[in-house]
Amino acid sequence: MKEEILRHLCKSLGKDAAHSSVHDWRVALSLALRDRMVDHWFRSTRETYETRAKRVYYLSMEFLIGRLVEDMAANLGLVEEARAALTELGQDYDAVVLNEPDAALGNGGLGRLAACFMDLLASLGIPAYGYGIRYEHGLFKQDFVDGRQVETAETWLTQRNPWEFERPEVQFRIGFGGHVDHHDGKAYWHPWETVLATAYDTPVVGWQGKWGNTLRLWSARPASKFDLESFNRGDYLAAGRSEALARTISRVLYPDDTTEAGKELRLKQEYFFTAASIMDLLRRFLSDHDDIRELPQYVAIQLNDTHPAIAGPELVRLMSDEHNLPMDEAIELARRCLGYTNHTLLPEALERWHVGLLGRVLPRHLEIIRAIDEDQQARHPGSPRILEHDHVHMGELAFIMAHKVNGVSALHTELVKSTVFSDLHRIHPTRIVNQTNGITPRRWLHTCNAPLSNLITREIGDGWVADLEKLKALNQRTGDREFLDAFSAAKRQNKTELADWIAQTCGIAVDPDAMFDVQIKRIHEYKRQLMNILETVALWNEMRDAPDAEWTPRVKIFGGKAAPGYHVAKQIIHLINDVARVINNDPVTGDLLKVVFPANYNVTMAERLIPAADLSEQISTAGKEASGTGNMKFALNGALTIGTLDGANVEIREHVGSENFFLFGLTAREVVERRHVHGYARAAIEASPRLSRVLGQIADGQFSPEDSSRYHGLVGGLYDHDYFLVTCDFDSYFDTQRRADQVYRNGSNWAAMALRNTASMGWFSSDRTIRGYARDIWQVDAVDRAGLEMTA
């Protein structure tokens, strides 16, 4: 390993050891690890072709992969070898690992799930490609200026990405706009602008390096050459127009779509990567098969949410327009290939495109969508329409074009059946299935939490890393005081390291013996960071009223970004930071209460926060969170959950035991019923002196003296249309938090409860999730039988 690192330092980077930076050492190590991955990768590809195995193609707008150095070293079993090699070379392995920037390819749970799935598909030996966009900047970098979120470009690709292989020979022309001609019974689409989709491949090697799959990301390139004639006559903008269009498409994840231009760009992004992916998988299939009608036997395409829903019409277009299949046969063949994962019950998150916009950007696809809609109506009269009120409903399109539709937790799946797709479920009663999300224990315990991982391995061996159900053996230690002390010591080590990082990063001194209470999620009203900060103010009030009472010291930690155009979410961020400024400088409460909100939350930050958390905030309005995976990561790392009966919280509570979960709030059914009560929010506020006091302080400008009216709209919204029932659940939430305080003060009892959480999380491994997809949706088998066992 040492020789390989030095070879890459010299031959690949042109550096000598004496003059190399931490960046240089990190790239050299990455390339040395990549060399070890490539043989597994090639062997896996050859074996897939030799066995003519069915492949899974996972289409996702996001892949939140985080840092890869340590992840790949762990999967290859090379962490200690790499550490020793760098030590002999006079380098700090941990500093080298931390030098790697997070790939800015995702925002939250959607992208992290996709990354976990790629890891698990490789670990289970299932041939697969992940497809997405190689964003030049990706999601924005978040900074705080006077407490407000400010977005700047994320610059992860300004440095060389050592993990990827550019494939300039793999290019597809992607068209937009233009017109469609019909003659001789065929349709001919003539786009008026085109870009090239160029492939970049990252090998994804699973646990113990036994199988390798590919994450293929598409970058947009101009289809036409630089217009020198326009440049020479001084029309510089026209000369670079083609290049500007291409770079714009693969530049930023989730451009602000509050404008018409933003909407058009987002639609182009979605079609760009989806079309390139469909063309690529068809090219691969046809290189080894003659009859396109055999496609469903060898290809399973999974749509991760509605972003790639245009895959159905695109596949139909290629089979019908280019391979001359009848439209009805093309629709049915496409359906047999496609699966759709629904991640949300929020109407605004089930994408809709105005007919005018979609017809302008993708005129042939609009025709095909009309044909799909009419085909559905002919087969099932009265079925919900894909095209309605001048909009194309992408959720309905994805459902109708998929042979299986899955929810991502038991509760969510039932709500999918009874709410957003109730009419389609009635028509297709076997199409919706459940696949509760999971997480990879390799990343989310073994690698990110060395103190706890090492303790578990010493106690029960290392078999749990490949089979998380083996953690059940830890239940035998919940009455063992010596083991509980060691378990608590591991947690405290993580908390001490986090406290040091908070001091360096945020300039806030926090006590590692305080309860670390963590909520890290995308900032959204339904996730209710607002309720969390209101409860924080209420607790602060009571601490100030009785500073000598028996309080449990707390550190409230927030992390997450708000979409650039989401005004209310940005206000919530501003409020959290304003409250933090006041509370953290209050001499009365001192170290009893601190509020910390580090900027620019990402996977690397999560890997710091989750192992150190005592309390996991999973407080979304019941019926709104599809699943969540952060809740699983926290529980696996020994944090207790305070939460509602929402998403996978329901199943987590069942597995860890109700006595080891802090439950509060209305159920999903009660939420619906409460919304029918006139004036429910105002009544809840007036019935709660504690909440009324907090809202009065915020409205009066106590936390924003420089602008006393800053939060009038936020507070007024709670009184008048509190759709997410922050006010109705507030008192229950506050009281449950105080119950958590009492338990935390009894250290051994808290440790036993936390250990039961860790011991009970085996079912939430994404190993189990992928087995379910493979069996129930994709109908695929592992090719590499040496991978993790495919048996349930």
Order of alpha helices (4+ residues) and beta strands (2+ residues): alpha-alpha-beta-alpha-alpha-alpha-alpha-beta-beta-beta-beta-beta-beta-beta-beta-alpha-alpha-alpha-alpha-alpha-beta-alpha-alpha-beta-beta-alpha-alpha-beta-beta-alpha-beta-alpha-alpha-beta-alpha-alpha-beta-alpha-beta-alpha-beta-alpha-beta-alpha-beta-alpha-beta-alpha-alpha-alpha-alpha-alpha-alpha-alpha
